[in-house]
Amino acid sequence: MHPAISLGIDLGTSELKTVLMDRHGTVRGQASVRIDTSRPQPGWSEQAPHDWWSACLRALAQLRAGWPQEYEQIACIGLSGQMHGAVLLDASDNVIRPAILWNDARADAEAAALARDYPAYAGVTGSLPMAGLTAPKLLWLQTHEPAAFAAIACVLSPKDYLRLRLTGNKVTDMSDAAGTLWLDEARRAWFDPMLAACGLVREQMPALAEGDAATGTVLAAMADQLGLPPGVVVAGGGGDNPVSAVGIGAVNAGDSFISLGTSAAIVSVTESPLGNPAGGVHSFCHALPGRWYAMGAILSGASCVRWATGVLGLPDEAALLQVVEAGLPLDMPVAPSAPLFLPYLSGERTPHNDPQVRGAFLQLGHDSNTAQLGYAVLEGVAFALRDALAAVTSTGAVVPHCMLVGGGARSQYWAQLLANVLGREMRTLHNSELSASLGAAKLGFAAIGDRRLLATGLSVKNTFLPDAAHSAALTLRYGRYRSLFPAVQALHQLSEG
């Protein structure tokens, strides 16, 4: 088999990451470029698709300069990206307005209206309508930006805009389509009744493909511009969580992982759609055919640590983690009276489905210090994931242990705390911070007929077993944490009233 390289591109919320992978699964080169988010109003979150393309061009230029031989051998490209964003194109494929992102809360009322008016649809689409999903955003646009809505010829998910620029084709994969709320999960086809509920028709949707299928080749003129060989195949790819699953080898029923990125999620792979929409669980298509996954998502994960680092005046997240580890070693149980943190900085999805609720520190005293506040942030995210775990397992999905991916997985302290809070074995993995771009590269190879890497995972770096000695103290604190949600929810409702 001739030498070939697959280019994996992962369009995240804060960064675009790329890898060059050979047929043995070895990373031969990597590059990344930061991406800025605009927040023009409280609760809004937008990015310009042109900025994604600019970041992509810059990352590819880095790869071409740093690894010219490997770059010349690129035979295929796989795509991964942040889910649920609304990229609006007119009839000439021009972007109509900035993309509304997954963590944008403006469509809360529209999501509630869809849930109220079409309660049976959740069983088909795999999820309750939530402000972060794509469908409610289009209802919001119909009311608040009617001119933009009237100009829509196609709605794409974020990574599919990169595909359009590369190939000229408007295509999405099943996993990203699932995140729009417009897909019949079981049939893996567009669900016309939900499209109609949003004032849309199937002709405004991109074509559908599985994540391991070829969706076109890079345009000749684009290949010349980028210095790519002719005929490079672009795979369907997928949303960031399911493609991360491919990257770490979570492709069979019961394979489970926790993603600790800007947001956080707990995911269990299933062989059929398993959902609990009322509990805020998503049942979405996997990036591979014949597979689905049950997911509980929290809207603020490692981003809580980044926020706390700035608020507490520390230079970076590593410095905060160092202070926490020194001040509160995990062999010492935390006092029930120590500060608690509710990690709802962008609202919450599973299980509460309330994008307007906001976070809080509680139980503060004169003796509260930086280590305690930092610990409370790590613990609060872990408690939110415990809520999500309970919701996911309520569907019948199983979570025997969890692999950890995303930036938050770099902290051994946090990994052990998660094991203690969730009562599950945690496994950190080598190169897990690249899981989505690695999965994208694997899907690229699959699209040119080489499927050998799909069943391979990442090697285990460390294993963390739950420490039963902390179970009672953490259970008590978790109970207090859960009891506080109605209070902060009521506080928001009072401020709105």
HUWO-V147391 format. One record per backbone hydrogen bond with DSSP energy under -0.5 kcal/mol. CO is the residue of the C=O (numbers start at 1). NH is the residue of the N-H. If there is no record, write none. Layout:
co->CO nh->NH
co->CO nh->NH
//
This chain:
co->4 nh->23
co->5 nh->75
co->5 nh->76
co->6 nh->8
co->6 nh->21
co->7 nh->9
co->7 nh->78
co->8 nh->19
co->9 nh->11
co->9 nh->80
co->10 nh->12
co->10 nh->17
co->11 nh->82
co->14 nh->35
co->15 nh->12
co->15 nh->17
co->16 nh->33
co->17 nh->10
co->18 nh->31
co->19 nh->8
co->19 nh->21
co->20 nh->28
co->20 nh->29
co->21 nh->6
co->22 nh->25
co->26 nh->22
co->26 nh->28
co->29 nh->20
co->31 nh->18
co->33 nh->16
co->38 nh->46
co->41 nh->44
co->43 nh->105
co->45 nh->101
co->46 nh->38
co->47 nh->49
co->47 nh->99
co->48 nh->51
co->48 nh->52
co->49 nh->53
co->50 nh->54
co->51 nh->55
co->52 nh->56
co->53 nh->57
co->54 nh->58
co->55 nh->59
co->56 nh->60
co->57 nh->61
co->58 nh->62
co->59 nh->63
co->60 nh->64
co->61 nh->65
co->62 nh->66
co->63 nh->67
co->67 nh->71
co->68 nh->72
co->69 nh->73
co->70 nh->73
co->71 nh->74
co->73 nh->5
co->75 nh->233
co->76 nh->7
co->77 nh->235
co->78 nh->9
co->79 nh->238
co->80 nh->11
co->81 nh->240
co->85 nh->87
co->86 nh->88
co->86 nh->100
co->87 nh->156
co->88 nh->96
co->89 nh->153
co->89 nh->154
co->90 nh->93
co->94 nh->90
co->99 nh->47
co->99 nh->101
co->100 nh->86
co->101 nh->104
co->105 nh->108
co->107 nh->111
co->108 nh->112
co->109 nh->113
co->110 nh->114
co->111 nh->115
co->112 nh->116
co->113 nh->117
co->114 nh->118
co->118 nh->121
co->119 nh->122
co->120 nh->123
co->121 nh->124
co->121 nh->125
co->122 nh->126
co->124 nh->185
co->126 nh->283
co->130 nh->133
co->133 nh->137
co->134 nh->137
co->134 nh->138
co->135 nh->138
co->135 nh->139
co->136 nh->140
co->137 nh->141
co->138 nh->142
co->139 nh->143
co->140 nh->144
co->141 nh->145
co->145 nh->149
co->146 nh->150
co->147 nh->151
co->149 nh->152
co->154 nh->89
co->154 nh->156
co->155 nh->206
co->156 nh->87
co->157 nh->160
co->157 nh->161
co->158 nh->161
co->158 nh->162
co->159 nh->163
co->160 nh->164
co->161 nh->165
co->162 nh->166
co->163 nh->167
co->163 nh->168
co->163 nh->169
co->164 nh->168
co->166 nh->219
co->169 nh->171
co->170 nh->207
co->172 nh->209
co->173 nh->177
co->174 nh->178
co->175 nh->179
co->177 nh->180
co->177 nh->182
co->178 nh->181
co->179 nh->134
co->180 nh->135
co->182 nh->191
co->183 nh->185
co->184 nh->188
co->184 nh->189
co->189 nh->184
co->190 nh->192
co->191 nh->194
co->191 nh->195
co->192 nh->196
co->193 nh->197
co->194 nh->198
co->195 nh->198
co->195 nh->200
co->196 nh->199
co->201 nh->204
co->202 nh->205
co->204 nh->155
co->207 nh->172
co->209 nh->174
co->210 nh->213
co->211 nh->237
co->213 nh->236
co->216 nh->234
co->219 nh->223
co->220 nh->224
co->221 nh->225
co->222 nh->226
co->223 nh->227
co->223 nh->228
co->229 nh->232
co->232 nh->218
co->233 nh->77
co->233 nh->235
co->234 nh->215
co->238 nh->81
co->239 nh->243
co->240 nh->244
co->241 nh->245
co->242 nh->246
co->243 nh->247
co->244 nh->248
co->245 nh->249
co->245 nh->250
co->246 nh->249
co->248 nh->458
co->249 nh->251
co->252 nh->255
co->255 nh->269
co->256 nh->403
co->257 nh->267
co->258 nh->260
co->258 nh->405
co->259 nh->261
co->259 nh->265
co->260 nh->408
co->261 nh->302
co->261 nh->303
co->262 nh->301
co->262 nh->303
co->263 nh->261
co->263 nh->302
co->264 nh->298
co->265 nh->259
co->266 nh->296
co->267 nh->257
co->268 nh->294
co->269 nh->254
co->270 nh->292
co->276 nh->279
co->276 nh->281
co->277 nh->280
co->282 nh->284
co->282 nh->295
co->284 nh->293
co->288 nh->291
co->291 nh->286
co->292 nh->270
co->293 nh->284
co->294 nh->268
co->295 nh->282
co->296 nh->266
co->297 nh->350
co->298 nh->264
co->301 nh->304
co->301 nh->305
co->302 nh->306
co->303 nh->307
co->304 nh->308
co->305 nh->309
co->306 nh->310
co->307 nh->311
co->308 nh->312
co->309 nh->314
co->310 nh->313
co->316 nh->320
co->317 nh->321
co->318 nh->322
co->319 nh->323
co->320 nh->324
co->321 nh->325
co->322 nh->326
co->323 nh->327
co->324 nh->328
co->329 nh->332
co->331 nh->333
co->335 nh->338
co->340 nh->362
co->341 nh->343
co->342 nh->344
co->342 nh->360
co->343 nh->345
co->344 nh->347
co->344 nh->359
co->347 nh->346
co->348 nh->354
co->349 nh->353
co->354 nh->348
co->354 nh->357
co->360 nh->342
co->362 nh->340
co->365 nh->368
co->369 nh->373
co->370 nh->374
co->371 nh->375
co->372 nh->376
co->373 nh->377
co->374 nh->378
co->375 nh->379
co->376 nh->380
co->377 nh->381
co->378 nh->382
co->379 nh->383
co->380 nh->384
co->381 nh->385
co->382 nh->386
co->383 nh->387
co->384 nh->388
co->385 nh->389
co->386 nh->390
co->387 nh->391
co->388 nh->392
co->389 nh->393
co->390 nh->394
co->392 nh->395
co->392 nh->397
co->393 nh->396
co->400 nh->425
co->402 nh->427
co->403 nh->258
co->404 nh->429
co->405 nh->260
co->406 nh->409
co->407 nh->410
co->408 nh->411
co->410 nh->412
co->411 nh->415
co->412 nh->416
co->413 nh->417
co->414 nh->418
co->415 nh->419
co->416 nh->420
co->417 nh->421
co->418 nh->422
co->419 nh->423
co->419 nh->424
co->425 nh->402
co->426 nh->464
co->427 nh->404
co->428 nh->461
co->428 nh->462
co->429 nh->432
co->431 nh->434
co->432 nh->406
co->432 nh->435
co->434 nh->438
co->435 nh->439
co->436 nh->440
co->437 nh->441
co->438 nh->442
co->439 nh->443
co->440 nh->444
co->441 nh->445
co->442 nh->446
co->443 nh->447
co->444 nh->448
co->445 nh->448
co->445 nh->450
co->446 nh->449
co->449 nh->451
co->451 nh->454
co->452 nh->455
co->453 nh->456
co->459 nh->430
co->462 nh->428
co->464 nh->426
co->466 nh->468
co->467 nh->470
co->468 nh->471
co->470 nh->474
co->471 nh->475
co->472 nh->476
co->473 nh->477
co->474 nh->478
co->475 nh->479
co->476 nh->480
co->477 nh->481
co->478 nh->482
co->479 nh->483
co->480 nh->484
co->481 nh->484
co->481 nh->485
co->482 nh->485
co->484 nh->487
co->484 nh->488
co->485 nh->489
co->486 nh->490
co->487 nh->491
co->488 nh->492
co->489 nh->493
co->490 nh->494
co->491 nh->495
co->492 nh->496
co->493 nh->497
//
